[in-house]
């Protein structure tokens, strides 16, 4: 096509030299048509390349987002499992503490007062001496005192048991509240890291699309000249690799899917939470 343009231009020059302007005008129209064909061909090539690059960028973005979500879903599942385990362990500790408390109270025997013991001794002594009337009177008095001491003992035991149970429950409630607050802070940190990493992926993807759009616009704005020298600008390649490297990212493989990996920061939320003693 370049050689054909040269020939037409040469014929136009000859027509001008001989004053054949009508023929020169027809040849000029042929040359303009030829130039239009060249421009359309180059535009089609550039457009096809542009669409290919856009599709490749979008595919890389979708693959990166999928990988990103898989990683973060695993992190969140791990975090939730550890949080639930900690809360369950705290509940189990409370149950064990309450069980131990109950065992301690069961081991406390009822101790009668010296007055009651003296009455029982006197009662027995009178009975052995045959003074059953007096023994019966002491027995009635002793039984009444014993019932009173038993009631006082069980009431006191119940009060102390409930009081200590309440203290234990309140203590573990405070511990549970602290743990849940720590879990919520860690969850907020994880979500913040997730949002930050996702934002970087989004911005990187948008930057790549803008670069490709700028490259395509620059390529289309290049003046297509078909001259007698036969020179013709080469079509812009617009490779994604070059775009990424121009953006400051080093690409160590030919796969576009790896092009976005540098933007992943890798949150250390779980590690920080463990280090703080929360999980």
DARAUR-V560742 format. One record per residue. N is the residue number from 1. RES is the residue in one letter. PHI is phi in radians with two decimals (none if undefined). PSI is psi in degrees with one decimal (NA if undefined). NEAR is the number of other C-alpha atoms within 8 Angstrom. Layout:
# DARAUR-V560742
n->N res->RES phi->PHI psi->PSI near->NEAR
n->N res->RES phi->PHI psi->PSI near->NEAR
This chain:
# DARAUR-V560742
n->1 res->X phi->none psi->-34.7 near->5
n->2 res->X phi->-1.12 psi->-42.1 near->9
n->3 res->X phi->-1.14 psi->-39.2 near->7
n->4 res->X phi->-1.11 psi->-40.0 near->7
n->5 res->X phi->-1.12 psi->-39.1 near->14
n->6 res->X phi->-1.08 psi->-44.3 near->12
n->7 res->X phi->-1.11 psi->-44.2 near->8
n->8 res->X phi->-1.10 psi->-42.9 near->12
n->9 res->X phi->-1.10 psi->-38.0 near->12
n->10 res->X phi->-1.13 psi->-41.4 near->8
n->11 res->X phi->-1.14 psi->-38.4 near->10
n->12 res->X phi->-1.07 psi->-43.6 near->13
n->13 res->X phi->-1.08 psi->-40.1 near->9
n->14 res->X phi->-1.14 psi->-42.4 near->8
n->15 res->X phi->-1.08 psi->-41.1 near->12
n->16 res->X phi->-1.10 psi->-39.8 near->10
n->17 res->X phi->-1.14 psi->-32.0 near->7
n->18 res->X phi->-1.71 psi->3.9 near->6
n->19 res->X phi->1.33 psi->14.0 near->6
n->20 res->X phi->-1.51 psi->75.0 near->9
n->21 res->X phi->-1.29 psi->-33.0 near->8
n->22 res->X phi->-1.09 psi->-44.3 near->6
n->23 res->X phi->-1.16 psi->-37.5 near->9
n->24 res->X phi->-1.11 psi->-36.7 near->13
n->25 res->X phi->-1.15 psi->-40.1 near->9
n->26 res->X phi->-1.11 psi->-42.2 near->8
n->27 res->X phi->-1.14 psi->-36.0 near->12
n->28 res->X phi->-1.09 psi->-40.2 near->11
n->29 res->X phi->-1.11 psi->-39.2 near->8
n->30 res->X phi->-1.09 psi->-41.9 near->9
n->31 res->X phi->-1.14 psi->-41.3 near->11
n->32 res->X phi->-1.10 psi->-40.2 near->8
n->33 res->X phi->-1.11 psi->-40.6 near->8
n->34 res->X phi->-1.11 psi->-42.5 near->10
n->35 res->X phi->-1.09 psi->-40.8 near->11
n->36 res->X phi->-1.09 psi->-40.6 near->8
n->37 res->X phi->-1.06 psi->-43.1 near->8
n->38 res->X phi->-1.11 psi->-45.4 near->9
n->39 res->X phi->-1.07 psi->-43.3 near->9
n->40 res->X phi->-1.12 psi->-38.5 near->8
n->41 res->X phi->-1.13 psi->-46.7 near->8
n->42 res->X phi->-1.14 psi->-41.0 near->9
n->43 res->X phi->-1.06 psi->-41.3 near->9
n->44 res->X phi->-1.11 psi->-40.9 near->8
n->45 res->X phi->-1.13 psi->-46.0 near->9
n->46 res->X phi->-1.12 psi->-40.5 near->13
n->47 res->X phi->-1.14 psi->-42.3 near->9
n->48 res->X phi->-1.10 psi->-42.2 near->8
n->49 res->X phi->-1.12 psi->-41.4 near->10
n->50 res->X phi->-1.07 psi->-46.2 near->12
n->51 res->X phi->-1.13 psi->-36.6 near->8
n->52 res->X phi->-1.11 psi->-43.7 near->8
n->53 res->X phi->-1.15 psi->-41.0 near->12
n->54 res->X phi->-1.08 psi->-44.0 near->10
n->55 res->X phi->-1.09 psi->-40.0 near->8
n->56 res->X phi->-1.16 psi->-41.0 near->9
n->57 res->X phi->-1.09 psi->-45.5 near->13
n->58 res->X phi->-1.13 psi->-39.1 near->9
n->59 res->X phi->-1.12 psi->-44.0 near->9
n->60 res->X phi->-1.08 psi->-40.4 near->13
n->61 res->X phi->-1.10 psi->-46.8 near->12
n->62 res->X phi->-1.09 psi->-41.0 near->8
n->63 res->X phi->-1.15 psi->-40.7 near->9
n->64 res->X phi->-1.18 psi->-40.7 near->12
n->65 res->X phi->-1.11 psi->-41.1 near->10
n->66 res->X phi->-1.09 psi->-45.9 near->8
n->67 res->X phi->-1.10 psi->-42.8 near->8
n->68 res->X phi->-1.03 psi->-47.0 near->8
n->69 res->X phi->-1.14 psi->-37.9 near->8
n->70 res->X phi->-1.07 psi->-44.5 near->8
n->71 res->X phi->-1.09 psi->-47.8 near->8
n->72 res->X phi->-1.25 psi->-33.3 near->9
n->73 res->X phi->-1.08 psi->-39.9 near->8
n->74 res->X phi->-1.12 psi->-44.2 near->8
n->75 res->X phi->-1.08 psi->-44.1 near->9
n->76 res->X phi->-1.19 psi->-40.1 near->9
n->77 res->X phi->-1.07 psi->-42.8 near->8
n->78 res->X phi->-1.10 psi->-44.0 near->8
n->79 res->X phi->-1.09 psi->-46.5 near->9
n->80 res->X phi->-1.09 psi->-39.4 near->8
n->81 res->X phi->-1.12 psi->-43.9 near->8
n->82 res->X phi->-1.19 psi->-37.7 near->9
n->83 res->X phi->-1.12 psi->-45.6 near->10
n->84 res->X phi->-1.10 psi->-39.7 near->8
n->85 res->X phi->-1.10 psi->-42.5 near->8
n->86 res->X phi->-1.08 psi->-43.1 near->9
n->87 res->X phi->-1.16 psi->-39.0 near->10
n->88 res->X phi->-1.15 psi->-39.8 near->8
n->89 res->X phi->-1.09 psi->-37.8 near->8
n->90 res->X phi->-1.14 psi->-41.1 near->10
n->91 res->X phi->-1.11 psi->-40.5 near->8
n->92 res->X phi->-1.14 psi->-39.4 near->8
n->93 res->X phi->-1.07 psi->-39.8 near->8
n->94 res->X phi->-1.11 psi->-44.6 near->11
n->95 res->X phi->-1.09 psi->-40.2 near->8
n->96 res->X phi->-1.15 psi->-39.9 near->8
n->97 res->X phi->-1.15 psi->-39.7 near->9
n->98 res->X phi->-1.18 psi->-38.4 near->10
n->99 res->X phi->-1.12 psi->-43.1 near->8
n->100 res->X phi->-1.10 psi->-40.4 near->8
n->101 res->X phi->-1.06 psi->-43.4 near->11
n->102 res->X phi->-1.11 psi->-40.3 near->9
n->103 res->X phi->-1.11 psi->-38.6 near->8
n->104 res->X phi->-1.10 psi->-40.5 near->8
n->105 res->X phi->-1.23 psi->-34.8 near->9
n->106 res->X phi->-1.19 psi->-23.8 near->7
n->107 res->X phi->-1.48 psi->-4.4 near->6
n->108 res->X phi->-1.57 psi->106.7 near->6
n->109 res->X phi->-1.32 psi->158.8 near->5
n->110 res->X phi->-1.35 psi->124.4 near->6
n->111 res->X phi->-1.97 psi->119.2 near->4
n->112 res->X phi->-1.39 psi->157.6 near->8
n->113 res->X phi->-1.27 psi->161.9 near->7
n->114 res->X phi->-1.13 psi->-32.0 near->6
n->115 res->X phi->-1.07 psi->-45.0 near->6
n->116 res->X phi->-1.15 psi->-41.1 near->11
n->117 res->X phi->-1.11 psi->-38.2 near->9
n->118 res->X phi->-1.14 psi->-42.3 near->8
n->119 res->X phi->-1.08 psi->-42.4 near->12
n->120 res->X phi->-1.15 psi->-38.9 near->11
n->121 res->X phi->-1.14 psi->-42.8 near->8
n->122 res->X phi->-1.15 psi->-40.0 near->10
n->123 res->X phi->-1.02 psi->-47.1 near->13
n->124 res->X phi->-1.13 psi->-40.2 near->9
n->125 res->X phi->-1.10 psi->-44.4 near->9
n->126 res->X phi->-1.13 psi->-38.9 near->12
n->127 res->X phi->-1.12 psi->-39.6 near->10
n->128 res->X phi->-1.19 psi->-29.0 near->7
n->129 res->X phi->-1.46 psi->-5.3 near->6
n->130 res->X phi->1.59 psi->3.3 near->6
n->131 res->X phi->-1.56 psi->74.0 near->9
n->132 res->X phi->-1.22 psi->-31.2 near->8
n->133 res->X phi->-1.09 psi->-47.3 near->6
n->134 res->X phi->-1.16 psi->-39.1 near->9
n->135 res->X phi->-1.08 psi->-39.2 near->14
n->136 res->X phi->-1.12 psi->-39.9 near->9
n->137 res->X phi->-1.12 psi->-43.6 near->8
n->138 res->X phi->-1.16 psi->-35.3 near->12
n->139 res->X phi->-1.08 psi->-44.9 near->11
n->140 res->X phi->-1.07 psi->-44.2 near->8
n->141 res->X phi->-1.12 psi->-42.2 near->9
n->142 res->X phi->-1.17 psi->-40.4 near->11
n->143 res->X phi->-1.07 psi->-41.0 near->8
n->144 res->X phi->-1.12 psi->-43.3 near->8
n->145 res->X phi->-1.16 psi->-39.2 near->9
n->146 res->X phi->-1.11 psi->-44.2 near->10
n->147 res->X phi->-1.05 psi->-41.4 near->8
n->148 res->X phi->-1.11 psi->-44.0 near->8
n->149 res->X phi->-1.18 psi->-37.1 near->10
n->150 res->X phi->-1.12 psi->-45.8 near->9
n->151 res->X phi->-1.07 psi->-42.8 near->8
n->152 res->X phi->-1.10 psi->-40.1 near->8
n->153 res->X phi->-1.10 psi->-49.9 near->9
n->154 res->X phi->-1.18 psi->-35.7 near->8
n->155 res->X phi->-1.13 psi->-44.0 near->8
n->156 res->X phi->-1.12 psi->-42.5 near->8
n->157 res->X phi->-1.06 psi->-45.3 near->9
n->158 res->X phi->-1.09 psi->-43.0 near->8
n->159 res->X phi->-1.11 psi->-47.2 near->8
n->160 res->X phi->-1.13 psi->-39.8 near->8
n->161 res->X phi->-1.09 psi->-48.8 near->11
n->162 res->X phi->-1.14 psi->-36.9 near->8
n->163 res->X phi->-1.12 psi->-45.6 near->8
n->164 res->X phi->-1.26 psi->-34.8 near->9
n->165 res->X phi->-1.06 psi->-44.0 near->10
n->166 res->X phi->-1.08 psi->-42.1 near->8
n->167 res->X phi->-1.08 psi->-42.4 near->8
n->168 res->X phi->-1.11 psi->-47.2 near->11
n->169 res->X phi->-1.06 psi->-44.2 near->9
n->170 res->X phi->-1.12 psi->-38.4 near->8
n->171 res->X phi->-1.09 psi->-46.3 near->8
n->172 res->X phi->-1.27 psi->-28.8 near->10
n->173 res->X phi->-1.12 psi->-40.8 near->8
n->174 res->X phi->-1.12 psi->-42.9 near->8
n->175 res->X phi->-1.10 psi->-41.3 near->8
n->176 res->X phi->-1.12 psi->-39.3 near->10
n->177 res->X phi->-1.11 psi->-43.9 near->8
n->178 res->X phi->-1.08 psi->-43.8 near->8
n->179 res->X phi->-1.12 psi->-44.3 near->10
n->180 res->X phi->-1.12 psi->-37.4 near->8
n->181 res->X phi->-1.12 psi->-40.1 near->8
n->182 res->X phi->-1.15 psi->-39.5 near->9
n->183 res->X phi->-1.10 psi->-43.9 near->10
n->184 res->X phi->-1.14 psi->-39.5 near->8
n->185 res->X phi->-1.11 psi->-42.7 near->8
n->186 res->X phi->-1.15 psi->-39.1 near->11
n->187 res->X phi->-1.13 psi->-40.6 near->8
n->188 res->X phi->-1.08 psi->-39.3 near->8
n->189 res->X phi->-1.13 psi->-43.3 near->9
n->190 res->X phi->-1.07 psi->-46.7 near->12
n->191 res->X phi->-1.13 psi->-35.1 near->8
n->192 res->X phi->-1.15 psi->-43.6 near->8
n->193 res->X phi->-1.11 psi->-42.0 near->10
n->194 res->X phi->-1.04 psi->-47.8 near->10
n->195 res->X phi->-1.11 psi->-39.2 near->8
n->196 res->X phi->-1.13 psi->-45.1 near->8
n->197 res->X phi->-1.15 psi->-40.6 near->11
n->198 res->X phi->-1.12 psi->-38.1 near->9
n->199 res->X phi->-1.13 psi->-39.3 near->8
n->200 res->X phi->-1.15 psi->-40.0 near->10
n->201 res->X phi->-1.09 psi->-44.9 near->13
n->202 res->X phi->-1.06 psi->-46.2 near->8
n->203 res->X phi->-1.15 psi->-38.3 near->8
n->204 res->X phi->-1.12 psi->-44.2 near->10
n->205 res->X phi->-1.07 psi->-46.3 near->12
n->206 res->X phi->-1.12 psi->-37.3 near->8
n->207 res->X phi->-1.12 psi->-40.6 near->8
n->208 res->X phi->-1.13 psi->-40.2 near->11
n->209 res->X phi->-1.13 psi->-40.9 near->10
n->210 res->X phi->-1.12 psi->-42.4 near->8
n->211 res->X phi->-1.06 psi->-44.2 near->9
n->212 res->X phi->-1.12 psi->-39.8 near->14
n->213 res->X phi->-1.11 psi->-40.8 near->9
n->214 res->X phi->-1.15 psi->-42.0 near->8
n->215 res->X phi->-1.08 psi->-43.2 near->9
n->216 res->X phi->-1.15 psi->-41.9 near->12
n->217 res->X phi->-1.11 psi->-40.2 near->8
n->218 res->X phi->-1.14 psi->-39.7 near->8
n->219 res->X phi->-1.13 psi->-39.5 near->10
n->220 res->X phi->-1.26 psi->-25.6 near->8
n->221 res->X phi->-1.46 psi->-7.9 near->6
n->222 res->X phi->-1.15 psi->133.0 near->6
n->223 res->X phi->-1.29 psi->122.5 near->4
n->224 res->X phi->-1.55 psi->111.2 near->9
n->225 res->X phi->-1.99 psi->124.4 near->8
n->226 res->X phi->-1.91 psi->101.3 near->10
n->227 res->X phi->-1.93 psi->178.3 near->9
n->228 res->X phi->-1.18 psi->-21.2 near->8
n->229 res->X phi->-1.36 psi->-12.3 near->5
n->230 res->X phi->1.40 psi->8.3 near->10
n->231 res->X phi->-1.28 psi->143.8 near->9
n->232 res->X phi->-2.64 psi->126.8 near->7
n->233 res->X phi->-1.10 psi->138.2 near->6
n->234 res->X phi->-1.25 psi->147.0 near->4
n->235 res->X phi->-1.26 psi->142.4 near->8
n->236 res->X phi->-1.19 psi->133.8 near->6
n->237 res->X phi->-1.32 psi->-42.5 near->5
n->238 res->X phi->1.03 psi->42.6 near->12
n->239 res->X phi->-1.24 psi->141.6 near->7
n->240 res->X phi->-1.06 psi->-37.3 near->10
n->241 res->X phi->-0.98 psi->-46.1 near->10
n->242 res->X phi->-1.11 psi->-38.1 near->8
n->243 res->X phi->-1.11 psi->-44.5 near->12
n->244 res->X phi->-1.13 psi->-45.0 near->13
n->245 res->X phi->-1.14 psi->-36.9 near->10
n->246 res->X phi->-1.13 psi->-28.6 near->7
n->247 res->X phi->-1.41 psi->-3.8 near->6
n->248 res->X phi->1.75 psi->12.4 near->6
n->249 res->X phi->-1.94 psi->131.7 near->9
n->250 res->X phi->-1.55 psi->126.4 near->6
n->251 res->X phi->-1.84 psi->119.3 near->10
n->252 res->X phi->-1.82 psi->9.8 near->4
n->253 res->X phi->-2.56 psi->162.9 near->6
n->254 res->X phi->-1.41 psi->-9.5 near->6
n->255 res->X phi->-1.39 psi->125.8 near->6
n->256 res->X phi->-1.14 psi->-27.4 near->11
n->257 res->X phi->-1.04 psi->-22.9 near->10
n->258 res->X phi->-1.60 psi->-1.4 near->10
n->259 res->X phi->-1.21 psi->-24.8 near->12
n->260 res->X phi->-1.67 psi->-4.1 near->13
n->261 res->X phi->-1.03 psi->-31.7 near->7
n->262 res->X phi->-1.08 psi->-18.3 near->7
n->263 res->X phi->-1.44 psi->-10.7 near->9
n->264 res->X phi->-1.31 psi->121.4 near->9
n->265 res->X phi->-1.51 psi->-26.9 near->6
n->266 res->X phi->1.25 psi->87.1 near->4
n->267 res->X phi->-1.13 psi->144.0 near->8
n->268 res->X phi->-1.92 psi->29.6 near->6
n->269 res->X phi->-1.06 psi->-43.3 near->10
n->270 res->X phi->-1.15 psi->-42.5 near->11
n->271 res->X phi->-1.11 psi->-41.1 near->7
n->272 res->X phi->-1.14 psi->-37.7 near->8
n->273 res->X phi->-1.16 psi->-42.3 near->11
n->274 res->X phi->-1.10 psi->-42.1 near->9
n->275 res->X phi->-1.11 psi->-29.8 near->8
n->276 res->X phi->-1.41 psi->-5.2 near->7
n->277 res->X phi->1.56 psi->5.0 near->6
n->278 res->X phi->-1.32 psi->-37.1 near->9
n->279 res->X phi->-2.33 psi->NA near->9
